[in-house]
Amino acid sequence: MASERSLKRTRTELGEFLRSRREQVTPEEVGLPAGKRRRTPGLRREEVAALAGVGLTWYTWLEQGRDIRASADFLDRLARTLKLDATERRHLFLLAHQRLPAEPGKTWCSVPPLVHRLMSDLPTRPAYVLNLRWDVLAWNHAADRLFGFSKHPPEQRNLLWLLFTDTATRALFDPWQAQAQQMLGSFKRDAARAPEDAAINALIKTLGQVDQDFKAWWAGQDIHGPCHGVRHLHLASLGSIDFEHVSLMIDEDRHLRLVYYAASKTQETAFDQWLQASSPVPQEDAL
């Protein structure tokens, strides 16, 4: 429990934060006439209160830092009224509730240029970027040589889709069943963050129609938590290679993460030689 002193401080900061953001929103931005007698910039308190669906007195007390409780629904309405971005919305919830808001996930399909540069600086370490739907948005040459992402049309560059429908991918993950079940458990965790995402729901529905293993396992309750561990991959002409892997969040707001693979210490030389022996593959690194 937060102390009374800390609550008083955050209530004061909350009032100051709301006033500053209210003054930055013009009447035109929320569909109100500008008027000619505005002595202060931005919106009036009564306008914010009306747009957010509360009484003027109650909202005034909130800005004054009084000891009142604001619901999550109201804070969401207030965030929309004040045109807060994702960072500002989280700050609002922290000041008002002492905790972060529930953030529904959504599918994002672009990757920052610096992440492309990071992957290109890892020539012998397979790395790729996934969104919340597990679309493969970007990859380096080592990942393309290992997983063959560029061989598939953009609409099929989805790690879960390839894992259950692509013959070559199923042969690569050996043993397939145990690893597929584990990866599906990880995907369930991500899908639960975006229950209303149409693209994710369409992927789940389609996979349930085309693959019986997916349909049966999806109905189960196994959830895999860690985004790291060991993958066992079978490479033609080389045999079985153990890869350590880890997922690193690179953009929390957009739910983008970098998946990094490294061959085991005893096998990394053999894998590096296998990569060097392969012909260069042109990189297509965005959907």
C-alpha positions in Angstrom: 0.0 0.0 0.0 1.2 3.5 -0.9 1.8 5.8 2.1 -0.6 8.8 2.6 2.4 11.1 1.9 3.0 9.5 -1.5 -0.7 9.5 -2.4 -0.9 13.2 -1.5 2.1 13.9 -3.7 0.8 11.9 -6.7 -2.6 13.6 -6.3 -0.9 17.0 -6.6 1.2 15.8 -9.6 -2.0 14.4 -11.2 -3.7 17.8 -11.0 -0.7 19.6 -12.4 -0.4 17.0 -15.2 -4.1 17.3 -16.1 -4.0 21.1 -16.2 -0.9 21.0 -18.5 -2.5 18.6 -20.9 -5.8 20.4 -20.9 -4.1 23.6 -21.9 -2.5 21.9 -24.9 -5.7 20.7 -26.5 -7.5 23.2 -28.7 -11.3 23.4 -28.8 -11.1 22.6 -32.5 -9.4 19.3 -31.9 -12.4 18.0 -29.9 -15.0 19.5 -32.2 -15.8 22.7 -30.2 -16.0 26.2 -31.4 -12.9 28.3 -30.6 -14.9 31.3 -29.2 -13.5 34.8 -28.8 -13.3 35.2 -25.0 -10.9 32.5 -23.9 -8.5 34.0 -21.4 -6.5 30.7 -21.0 -5.1 28.4 -23.7 -6.7 25.0 -24.4 -9.9 23.6 -23.0 -11.8 24.9 -20.0 -12.5 22.5 -17.1 -16.2 22.4 -17.8 -15.4 21.3 -21.4 -13.1 18.5 -20.3 -15.7 17.4 -17.7 -18.5 17.3 -20.2 -16.4 15.5 -22.8 -15.3 12.9 -20.3 -18.8 12.4 -18.9 -18.4 13.7 -15.3 -19.6 16.7 -13.4 -17.7 19.9 -13.3 -17.3 19.9 -9.5 -16.0 16.4 -9.4 -13.5 17.1 -12.2 -12.4 20.3 -10.5 -11.7 18.4 -7.3 -9.6 15.9 -9.3 -7.5 18.8 -10.7 -7.2 20.3 -7.3 -5.7 17.0 -6.0 -8.5 16.1 -3.6 -8.8 12.6 -2.2 -11.3 11.2 -4.7 -11.1 7.9 -6.7 -11.2 7.8 -10.5 -12.3 4.6 -12.3 -10.3 3.0 -15.1 -13.1 3.7 -17.5 -13.1 7.3 -16.6 -9.3 7.6 -17.0 -9.6 6.0 -20.4 -12.3 8.6 -21.4 -10.1 11.3 -20.0 -7.1 10.1 -21.9 -9.0 10.2 -25.1 -10.4 13.7 -24.4 -7.0 15.1 -23.6 -5.4 13.3 -26.7 -2.8 11.5 -24.6 -0.4 9.2 -26.3 0.5 5.8 -24.9 3.2 7.1 -22.6 1.1 9.9 -21.2 -1.8 7.5 -20.7 0.4 5.2 -18.6 1.6 8.2 -16.6 -2.0 9.2 -16.0 -2.8 5.7 -14.6 0.3 5.7 -12.4 -0.6 9.0 -10.9 -4.3 8.2 -10.3 -4.1 4.4 -9.6 -0.5 3.8 -8.6 -0.4 1.1 -11.3 -0.2 0.7 -15.0 -3.4 0.3 -17.1 -4.5 -2.8 -18.9 -3.2 -2.4 -22.4 -5.0 -4.4 -25.1 -2.5 -5.7 -27.7 -2.7 -5.1 -31.4 -0.8 -6.3 -34.5 2.0 -3.9 -35.7 3.7 -4.3 -39.0 6.7 -2.0 -39.3 10.2 -2.2 -37.8 12.5 0.8 -36.8 15.5 1.2 -39.1 17.9 0.8 -36.2 16.7 -2.7 -35.6 17.4 -3.6 -39.2 20.9 -2.3 -38.7 21.3 -4.3 -35.5 20.4 -7.5 -37.2 22.8 -6.8 -40.1 25.6 -6.4 -37.5 25.0 -10.1 -36.5 26.1 -11.9 -39.6 26.4 -15.3 -38.1 23.7 -15.1 -35.5 20.2 -15.7 -36.8 17.8 -13.0 -35.7 14.3 -11.9 -36.7 11.5 -9.6 -35.5 8.0 -10.8 -34.6 4.9 -8.8 -33.8 2.1 -10.0 -31.5 0.6 -12.1 -34.2 4.0 -13.7 -34.8 4.3 -12.3 -38.3 8.0 -12.3 -39.2 8.6 -8.6 -40.1 12.4 -8.5 -40.5 15.4 -10.9 -40.4 19.1 -11.0 -41.2 20.8 -13.3 -43.7 21.6 -16.0 -41.1 18.0 -16.3 -40.1 16.9 -16.4 -43.7 19.4 -19.2 -44.5 18.2 -21.1 -41.4 14.4 -20.6 -41.7 13.9 -19.6 -45.4 11.6 -16.7 -44.7 12.2 -15.0 -48.1 11.0 -18.2 -49.9 7.5 -17.6 -48.8 5.0 -14.9 -49.9 4.5 -12.0 -47.4 1.1 -13.3 -46.3 2.7 -16.6 -45.2 5.6 -15.1 -43.3 4.2 -16.0 -40.0 6.1 -18.2 -37.6 3.1 -20.1 -36.3 1.7 -20.6 -39.8 5.0 -22.0 -41.1 5.5 -24.2 -38.0 2.1 -26.0 -38.6 1.7 -25.9 -42.4 5.2 -25.8 -44.1 6.9 -29.1 -44.6 10.4 -27.7 -44.5 9.8 -25.8 -41.3 8.3 -28.9 -39.6 11.4 -30.9 -40.7 13.7 -28.2 -39.3 12.2 -28.3 -35.8 13.2 -31.9 -34.8 11.7 -33.2 -32.7 8.7 -31.3 -34.0 5.8 -32.1 -31.7 7.4 -31.1 -28.4 8.8 -27.9 -29.8 5.6 -27.0 -31.6 3.5 -27.5 -28.5 5.9 -25.4 -26.5 5.8 -22.6 -29.1 2.1 -22.7 -29.3 1.9 -22.3 -25.6 4.0 -19.1 -25.9 1.7 -17.8 -28.7 -1.3 -18.4 -26.5 0.2 -16.0 -24.0 0.6 -13.3 -26.7 -2.8 -13.9 -28.2 -4.4 -13.4 -24.8 -3.1 -9.8 -24.8 -5.1 -9.0 -27.9 -8.5 -10.8 -27.7 -10.1 -8.3 -30.1 -7.4 -8.3 -32.8 -9.1 -9.5 -36.0 -5.8 -10.6 -37.7 -4.8 -12.8 -34.7 -8.3 -14.3 -34.5 -8.4 -15.0 -38.2 -5.0 -16.8 -38.0 -6.2 -19.0 -35.1 -9.4 -19.9 -37.0 -7.7 -20.7 -40.2 -5.0 -22.9 -38.6 -7.7 -24.7 -36.7 -9.3 -25.5 -40.0 -6.2 -26.7 -41.8 -4.2 -28.5 -39.1 -5.7 -31.0 -36.7 -2.7 -30.9 -34.3 -3.2 -27.1 -33.9 -6.9 -27.6 -33.4 -6.5 -30.2 -30.7 -3.6 -28.4 -28.9 -5.3 -25.0 -29.1 -8.2 -26.4 -27.0 -5.7 -27.4 -24.3 -4.6 -25.1 -21.4 -0.8 -25.3 -21.7 0.9 -21.9 -21.5 4.6 -21.6 -21.9 6.1 -18.6 -20.1 9.8 -18.1 -20.8 10.9 -16.5 -24.1 14.3 -18.3 -24.0 15.7 -21.8 -23.9 17.0 -24.3 -26.5 15.7 -25.2 -29.9 16.7 -28.4 -31.6 17.0 -27.8 -35.4 18.0 -30.4 -38.1 20.0 -28.9 -40.9 20.5 -30.6 -44.2 24.1 -31.8 -44.7 24.9 -30.9 -41.1 22.6 -32.8 -38.9 21.1 -31.7 -35.5 22.2 -28.4 -34.0 21.2 -27.0 -30.6 20.5 -23.3 -30.6 20.1 -21.2 -27.5 17.4 -18.5 -28.2 16.1 -15.5 -26.4 13.4 -12.9 -27.2 14.2 -9.3 -26.5 11.4 -6.6 -26.4 12.5 -3.8 -28.7 9.2 -1.8 -28.7 6.8 -2.4 -25.9 4.1 -0.1 -27.2 4.0 -2.0 -30.5 4.6 -5.4 -29.1 7.7 -6.0 -31.3 10.4 -8.3 -30.2 13.7 -9.5 -31.5 14.3 -13.3 -31.5 18.0 -14.1 -31.3 19.5 -17.6 -32.0 23.1 -18.8 -31.2 24.4 -22.2 -31.9 25.7 -24.1 -28.9 29.4 -23.4 -28.1 30.4 -26.9 -29.2 28.6 -26.5 -32.6 29.0 -22.9 -33.5 32.0 -23.4 -35.7 30.2 -26.1 -37.7 27.2 -23.8 -38.1 29.4 -20.8 -39.1 31.0 -23.0 -41.8 27.6 -24.1 -43.0 26.5 -20.5 -43.3 29.7 -19.5 -45.2 29.2 -22.4 -47.6 25.7 -21.1 -48.5 25.2 -18.7 -51.3 24.0 -15.2 -50.4 20.3 -14.9 -50.1 18.8 -11.4 -50.9 17.2 -10.0 -47.8 13.5 -9.1 -48.0 13.0 -7.7 -44.5 9.6 -6.2 -44.3 6.0 -7.4 -44.9 
